[in-house]
Amino acid sequence: MSAEFILSFKDTIWYTTNLKEIVRKITSLRTFSKSLQKKEFRLMGTEPRSPGDWNYDVRLFLEKERIFLEISAHPSSIENDLSAFFEWIRSHTEIAIDDEDGVSSNW
């Protein structure tokens, strides 16, 4: 079962203006594995995997004014990359990361 989160931007103009840089940041993560139609990005942990495991641990969907995250697994490499990604965004603008019920997360 996956956990779903919404990364929302207090300044939506910053998000839309810097979308290309956000994509560059996502694709530079060590755990980046695949991009689908330039709106869905997949991350896969660098830890050893078992046969039959999913071919991704996280999916990020770049929506009009926010980023939707679906986290299926969070090994250390995923946690490190997501933390670094969120920290990078926070160094530029204010964000909130809430779960699917609107409750603020610990990210």
N, C-alpha and C positions, 0 to 999 in steps of 0.2 A: 504494500500500500504506500502511496506517495503522499507527501505533504505539499500543500500548495500555498504560495505566498505571493503577495502583490507588492512590488516596489513602486511606490508613487513619489512623484517629484513635487515639492512645494512650488517650484518654478517650472512649469511645463514648457515654457519657452526655452529654458536651458536644455532640457531633454531633446526637443526637436532640433534645436540649433546644433547640438553636439552629437547627434545620432551616429554619424560616421566615426567619430572618435570612440564612442561607446562600442561600436562593432569592432573597431581595431583592438580595443582593450580586451573584449571577450575572446577574440580569435588569437590573442597573444598569451592567454592563460595556458599553463602547462597541461591542464586537463581538457582543453578544447579538443573536440574530436570531429565535429561535423556541423555544417550549416545547411539548412534547407530553406530555399526560396528567400534568403536574406532576412527572414523574420523569425526563424526558429534556429536556435543554436544549442548544440548538445555538448555536454561535458562528461568525461568518463575518468574515474579515478585511476591513478597510476599504480595502485596496489594490485597484486595478483588477483585474477578472477577465476571463478569456477566455470566449468562448461555449463552452458545453459543460462548464465547470467545475462541480463539485459545488456545491450551494446551502448548504454548510456546510464549515467547516474542522475543527471540534471538536464532539464530542458528549460531554456529561457526563450520566451516569446516576446518580441518587441512589438508592443501594441501602440496605438496612436499617442497616448499620453502616459503610458506606464509600462513596466516590465512584469510579466507574469512568469513565476518560477514554479516548476514542478520538480520536487526533489524526491527521487526514488531511493537513493542511498547517499550516505555522506561519510565516506572514508576520510581520513586525514587530508589527503591531497585535495579533495573537493572542498572541505571546510576551509583549508588554507587559501585556495584560489577564490572562493566566494567571499571570504573575509577581506582579502586584498582588493577584490573588485569593488565591494561596497565601500571600503575605506577610500579608494580612489575617487568614487563618485562623491562621497561626503566631503572630500577635500575641495570640491568645486561647487556643491549645492546641497541644500537640505533635502533629505529623503525620509520616507517612512517605509518600513517593511512590516507588513501585517499578514497574519494568516488568513485563510479563506473566510473566517468568521469576523474579520476586522480587528482581531486582537493583536496588539503590537508584539512582534517577535523579539528574540534576543540577538538577532543578527545586527 
